[in-house]
C-alpha cells in the first residue's frame, strides 16, 4: 500500500469516528461518552502478591485491565494545554478539511481535552505563553511539578520557557517531575517568539538525538502497550531514534524498527513524550490514554486481562514481584474507548 492510500484510509477512518460520535450525541445517547455518570466505573486494590480489580458497565461491553509498573514516576493527574490565541503551529498540513481542523491548535487541544475527560483526567487548564511561564515557575518553586502534564502542539516552546540555548524553565519543570506531551517537529528546533518562530537548532537537546523521521510513513508492528491502551495512531513522522543515545526511554504503540508512535524520554524525575505522526484525532486520543495510564520511560506491563462483561466483572492481576508505583488501568470499549480510569495501588 502506498503512503497516499494509507493516509486517505486513515483520514477516512478518523472522519467516520467523528461522524459516529456526532450521530450518537444527536439521537440522545451521549451517555456512552460520559463515563461514571451513567453506569461506568471501576476500582482496584492491593491484595499482596496480586492486585484486585472490578469494573461496572452499562449494558454489555468489552473491557481490559492492565497492571503497570512505573518505578518512581508520579503519574499525571492534571494537564496544562498551551494555547496562544491567533497563532498557527510552526508546521502545517491542511490536505483536507478534517485534518486542516486538527492543524488548528485550539481545535486539536479541545479534542485532547475531551479525550482526557473520557480517560478520567478532568483537571485541565488552558495557558498562553505568559501563563505557561508563570505556571511552570510556580510548580518548580512550590515542588508541585510531579503529577502534572503539558500538551504542546505548536512544534515549538515559547520564548518564555525556552530560549533556544538551554532548556530553561521547560526543562527545569520536567526535571522536577513534570511531563510534556509533544506534537510536531523535534523539540528544541524552534522557539515561538511574540510575533513568529525562530530556528534554534537544538533538536538533540531534549531527547539526546538529532535523528527524527522526516516522512510520515506507517508503522508495521505492534509495540508495548499498543493493545492494552487501545493506541490507534500508526504514523511515524517526527519519531526520534533513541538507539545509541544512552537516554532512558520507552518506545510504545505501533513501531517500525527502533521507531514508535509514542516515545517517552526521562528528564530528571519527569519526562517528555514525543507523539509521532501528522496531527490527527487518533494522536490526540493516544496522548490522553498515555497520560491516563501513567506511562513513562520505565513502564513495564506486569499482567493484563480482557473480556466481555454484562453489568460488572472482576479479577486479579499478578504483580510478578514488582514494587514502586503500580497502577491498574481499566478501559471499556473496543474500537472506540468510552471509559478509562487509572487506580494507583
C-alpha positions as CSV (number, residue, x, y, z in Angstrom):
1,X,0.0,0.0,0.0
2,X,1.5,3.4,-0.9
3,X,1.6,6.2,1.6
4,X,-1.1,8.3,0.0
5,X,-3.6,5.4,0.0
6,X,-2.7,4.8,3.7
7,X,-3.3,8.4,4.7
8,X,-6.6,8.5,2.8
9,X,-7.9,5.4,4.5
10,X,-6.6,6.7,7.9
11,X,-8.3,10.1,7.5
12,X,-11.5,8.4,6.3
13,X,-11.4,6.2,9.5
14,X,-10.9,9.2,11.7
15,X,-13.7,11.1,9.9
16,X,-16.0,8.1,10.3
17,X,-15.4,8.1,14.1
18,X,-16.2,11.8,14.4
19,X,-19.4,11.3,12.4
20,X,-20.4,8.3,14.5
21,X,-19.8,10.3,17.7
22,X,-21.9,13.2,16.5
23,X,-24.7,10.8,15.4
24,X,-24.7,9.2,18.8
25,X,-25.0,12.5,20.6
26,X,-27.6,13.7,18.1
27,X,-30.0,10.9,18.9
28,X,-29.7,11.4,22.6
29,X,-27.3,8.7,23.5
30,X,-24.5,10.9,24.7
31,X,-24.3,8.9,27.9
32,X,-21.9,6.5,26.1
33,X,-19.2,9.2,26.2
34,X,-19.8,10.4,29.7
35,X,-18.0,7.9,32.0
36,X,-19.0,7.5,35.6
37,X,-22.3,9.4,35.3
38,X,-24.2,6.7,33.6
39,X,-23.1,3.4,35.0
40,X,-19.5,3.1,34.1
41,X,-16.9,2.7,36.9
42,X,-14.0,0.7,38.3
43,X,-12.0,0.1,41.3
44,X,-8.7,-1.6,42.3
45,X,-6.9,-2.6,45.5
46,X,-3.7,-4.1,46.7
47,X,-4.0,-7.8,47.5
48,X,-0.5,-8.8,48.5
49,X,1.1,-10.6,45.5
50,X,-1.8,-9.6,43.4
51,X,-4.0,-6.6,42.5
52,X,-7.8,-7.0,42.6
53,X,-10.0,-5.0,40.2
54,X,-13.7,-4.6,39.4
55,X,-15.4,-2.9,36.5
56,X,-19.0,-1.8,36.1
57,X,-20.6,-1.1,32.7
58,X,-24.0,0.0,31.3
59,X,-25.0,-3.0,29.2
60,X,-22.6,-5.4,27.6
61,X,-19.1,-4.2,26.8
62,X,-15.6,-5.4,26.2
63,X,-13.1,-4.3,28.8
64,X,-9.4,-4.6,29.7
65,X,-7.5,-4.3,32.9
66,X,-3.7,-3.9,33.0
67,X,-1.3,-3.8,35.9
68,X,1.6,-1.4,35.1
69,X,4.8,-0.7,37.0
70,X,6.0,2.9,36.7
71,X,9.0,2.8,39.1
72,X,9.3,6.1,41.0
73,X,7.5,8.2,38.3
74,X,4.5,10.2,39.5
75,X,1.6,9.8,37.0
76,X,-0.2,12.8,35.6
77,X,-3.4,13.9,37.3
78,X,-3.8,17.4,35.8
79,X,-2.8,18.9,32.5
80,X,-1.9,22.3,31.1
81,X,-3.0,22.9,27.5
82,X,-0.7,25.5,25.8
83,X,-2.8,27.8,23.6
84,X,-1.6,31.1,22.1
85,X,-4.7,32.7,20.6
86,X,-4.3,33.8,17.0
87,X,-1.2,31.7,16.4
88,X,-0.8,28.9,13.9
89,X,1.5,26.0,14.5
90,X,5.1,26.0,13.2
91,X,4.1,23.2,10.8
92,X,1.1,22.8,8.6
93,X,-0.8,20.0,6.9
94,X,-4.2,21.1,5.7
95,X,-4.5,18.5,2.9
96,X,-8.2,18.0,3.5
97,X,-11.0,19.5,5.7
98,X,-10.7,17.1,8.6
99,X,-7.0,17.3,9.1
100,X,-7.0,21.1,8.5
101,X,-9.2,21.4,11.6
102,X,-6.8,19.2,13.6
103,X,-4.0,21.5,12.4
104,X,-5.7,24.3,14.3
105,X,-4.1,24.3,17.8
106,X,-7.3,25.3,19.5
107,X,-9.4,22.5,17.8
108,X,-6.7,19.9,18.5
109,X,-6.4,20.9,22.1
110,X,-10.2,20.7,22.6
111,X,-10.2,17.2,21.2
112,X,-7.4,16.3,23.5
113,X,-9.2,17.8,26.5
114,X,-12.3,15.8,25.6
115,X,-10.3,12.6,25.4
116,X,-8.6,13.3,28.7
117,X,-12.0,13.6,30.3
118,X,-13.1,10.2,28.9
119,X,-9.9,8.8,30.3
120,X,-10.6,10.2,33.8
121,X,-8.4,13.4,33.8
122,X,-10.8,16.3,34.2
123,X,-8.4,18.8,35.7
124,X,-7.2,20.7,32.7
125,X,-6.2,24.4,32.2
126,X,-5.5,26.5,29.1
127,X,-2.4,28.7,29.4
128,X,-0.8,31.2,27.0
129,X,3.0,31.9,26.8
130,X,3.0,34.2,29.8
131,X,0.6,32.0,31.8
132,X,2.7,28.9,31.0
133,X,5.9,30.6,32.3
134,X,4.0,31.6,35.5
135,X,2.5,28.1,36.0
136,X,5.8,26.2,35.4
137,X,7.8,28.6,37.6
138,X,5.2,28.2,40.4
139,X,5.3,24.4,40.2
140,X,9.1,24.4,40.4
141,X,9.2,26.8,43.4
142,X,6.4,25.0,45.2
143,X,7.5,21.5,44.4
144,X,4.3,20.6,42.6
145,X,5.5,19.7,39.1
146,X,5.3,16.0,39.6
147,X,1.9,14.7,38.6
148,X,1.3,17.5,36.1
149,X,1.3,17.3,32.3
150,X,1.7,19.8,29.5
151,X,0.4,19.3,25.9
152,X,2.4,21.2,23.3
153,X,1.1,21.2,19.7
154,X,2.8,24.2,18.1
155,X,6.1,22.4,17.3
156,X,8.0,25.0,19.5
157,X,8.3,26.0,23.1
158,X,7.5,29.7,23.7
159,X,10.4,32.1,24.4
160,X,9.0,32.5,28.0
161,X,10.1,28.9,28.9
162,X,12.9,28.1,26.4
163,X,15.4,30.5,24.9
164,X,16.9,28.2,22.3
165,X,20.3,27.8,24.0
166,X,19.3,25.9,27.2
167,X,16.3,24.0,28.5
168,X,15.2,27.0,30.6
169,X,12.1,26.7,32.6
170,X,10.7,24.0,30.4
171,X,13.5,21.5,31.1
172,X,13.7,22.5,34.8
173,X,10.0,21.8,35.2
174,X,10.4,18.3,33.6
175,X,13.4,17.6,35.8
176,X,11.2,18.4,38.8
177,X,8.7,15.8,37.7
178,X,6.5,17.3,35.0
179,X,5.6,15.6,31.8
180,X,5.5,17.2,28.4
181,X,3.4,15.6,25.6
182,X,4.9,16.9,22.3
183,X,3.4,17.1,18.8
184,X,5.3,18.3,15.8
185,X,9.0,18.7,14.7
186,X,11.8,17.9,17.1
187,X,11.5,19.8,20.4
188,X,14.2,22.4,20.7
189,X,14.4,23.1,16.9
190,X,12.3,26.2,17.0
191,X,11.3,28.9,19.5
192,X,8.0,30.7,19.5
193,X,8.6,34.4,19.8
194,X,6.0,37.2,20.2
195,X,5.4,37.5,16.5
196,X,6.6,34.3,14.9
197,X,9.1,31.5,15.1
198,X,12.9,31.4,15.2
199,X,15.1,28.5,14.3
200,X,17.2,27.4,17.3
201,X,18.7,24.1,16.1
202,X,18.5,22.4,19.4
203,X,16.8,19.2,18.2
204,X,19.0,17.0,20.3
205,X,18.7,19.0,23.5
206,X,15.6,17.3,25.0
207,X,16.0,13.7,23.7
208,X,19.7,13.3,23.1
209,X,19.2,12.6,19.4
210,X,19.1,14.6,16.3
211,X,17.6,11.7,14.3
212,X,13.9,12.2,13.7
213,X,12.0,10.6,10.9
214,X,11.1,13.1,8.3
215,X,8.5,11.1,6.3
216,X,5.0,10.3,7.6
217,X,5.2,6.5,7.0
218,X,3.1,3.8,8.7
219,X,4.5,1.5,11.4
220,X,4.5,-2.2,10.7
221,X,4.3,-3.9,14.1
222,X,2.6,-3.6,17.4
223,X,4.8,-2.5,20.3
224,X,4.5,-2.2,24.0
225,X,1.1,-1.1,25.4
226,X,-0.5,-0.9,21.9
227,X,-3.2,-3.4,22.6
228,X,-3.7,-2.8,26.4
229,X,-4.2,1.0,25.9
230,X,-6.0,0.7,22.6
231,X,-3.5,3.0,21.0
232,X,-4.6,3.9,17.4
233,X,-2.1,6.2,15.8
234,X,0.3,4.3,13.5
235,X,2.2,7.0,11.6
236,X,5.9,7.7,12.4
237,X,6.7,11.2,11.2
238,X,8.9,13.1,13.8
239,X,9.6,9.9,15.8
240,X,13.0,10.1,17.4
241,X,15.5,7.2,17.1
242,X,16.7,6.6,20.6
243,X,19.1,3.8,19.8
244,X,22.6,4.6,21.0
245,X,21.7,7.7,22.9
246,X,22.2,6.3,26.4
247,X,19.0,8.1,27.4
248,X,16.5,6.2,29.5
249,X,13.4,5.8,27.3
250,X,10.4,3.7,26.2
251,X,9.1,3.3,22.7
252,X,5.4,2.2,22.7
253,X,2.4,2.0,20.4
254,X,2.9,1.0,16.8
255,X,6.5,0.5,15.8
256,X,8.9,0.0,12.9
257,X,12.4,-1.0,14.0
258,X,13.5,1.4,16.8
259,X,10.9,4.0,16.0
260,X,7.5,4.2,17.7
261,X,4.3,6.3,17.7
262,X,4.9,7.2,21.3
263,X,8.4,7.8,22.8
264,X,8.9,8.6,26.4
265,X,12.3,10.1,27.4
266,X,13.4,10.6,31.0
267,X,14.2,14.1,32.1
268,X,15.2,14.1,35.8
269,X,12.1,13.0,37.7
270,X,9.9,13.8,34.7
271,X,9.8,13.2,31.0
272,X,9.0,14.3,27.5
273,X,6.7,12.1,25.4
274,X,7.0,12.5,21.6
275,X,3.7,11.7,19.8
276,X,4.7,10.9,16.3
277,X,2.7,11.2,13.1
278,X,1.0,14.1,11.4
279,X,-1.7,15.7,13.6
280,X,-4.8,13.5,13.9
281,X,-7.6,12.7,16.2
282,X,-6.0,9.3,16.9
283,X,-2.9,11.0,18.1
284,X,-4.8,13.2,20.5
285,X,-6.6,10.2,21.9
286,X,-3.3,8.3,22.3
287,X,-1.8,11.2,24.3
288,X,-4.8,11.1,26.6
289,X,-4.5,7.3,27.0
290,X,-0.8,7.6,27.8
291,X,-1.4,10.3,30.4
292,X,-4.3,8.5,32.0
293,X,-2.4,5.1,32.2
294,X,0.6,6.8,33.7
295,X,3.0,5.6,31.0
296,X,6.6,6.7,31.4
297,X,10.2,5.8,30.3
298,X,10.4,2.9,32.8
299,X,6.8,1.5,32.5
300,X,6.5,-2.3,32.5
301,X,3.4,-4.3,31.8
302,X,3.1,-6.8,34.6
303,X,-0.2,-8.5,33.8
304,X,-3.4,-7.9,31.8
305,X,-6.8,-9.4,31.3
306,X,-9.6,-8.6,28.9
307,X,-13.1,-9.9,28.1
308,X,-16.7,-9.0,27.8
309,X,-18.9,-8.3,30.7
310,X,-22.6,-7.5,31.2
311,X,-23.1,-5.2,34.2
312,X,-20.0,-5.9,36.1
313,X,-16.8,-8.0,36.2
314,X,-13.8,-8.5,38.4
315,X,-10.5,-10.3,38.5
316,X,-6.9,-10.4,39.9
317,X,-3.6,-9.3,38.3
318,X,-0.2,-10.7,39.2
319,X,2.4,-8.2,40.4
320,X,5.2,-10.6,39.5
321,X,7.2,-9.3,42.5
322,X,7.2,-5.7,41.3
323,X,7.3,-2.7,43.7
324,X,7.3,1.1,43.4
325,X,4.4,2.9,41.6
326,X,1.9,0.3,40.5
327,X,-1.2,1.2,38.6
328,X,-4.3,-0.7,37.5
329,X,-5.6,0.8,34.2
330,X,-9.1,-0.2,33.3
331,X,-10.7,0.6,29.9
332,X,-14.2,-0.1,28.5
333,X,-14.9,-0.2,24.7
334,X,-13.3,-1.8,21.7
335,X,-13.0,0.3,18.5
336,X,-13.8,3.4,20.5
337,X,-12.9,3.9,24.2
338,X,-15.9,5.0,26.2
339,X,-14.4,4.8,29.7
340,X,-10.9,4.6,31.2
341,X,-9.5,5.1,34.7
342,X,-6.2,4.6,36.5
343,X,-6.0,3.3,40.0
344,X,-2.8,3.6,41.9
345,X,-2.4,0.8,44.4
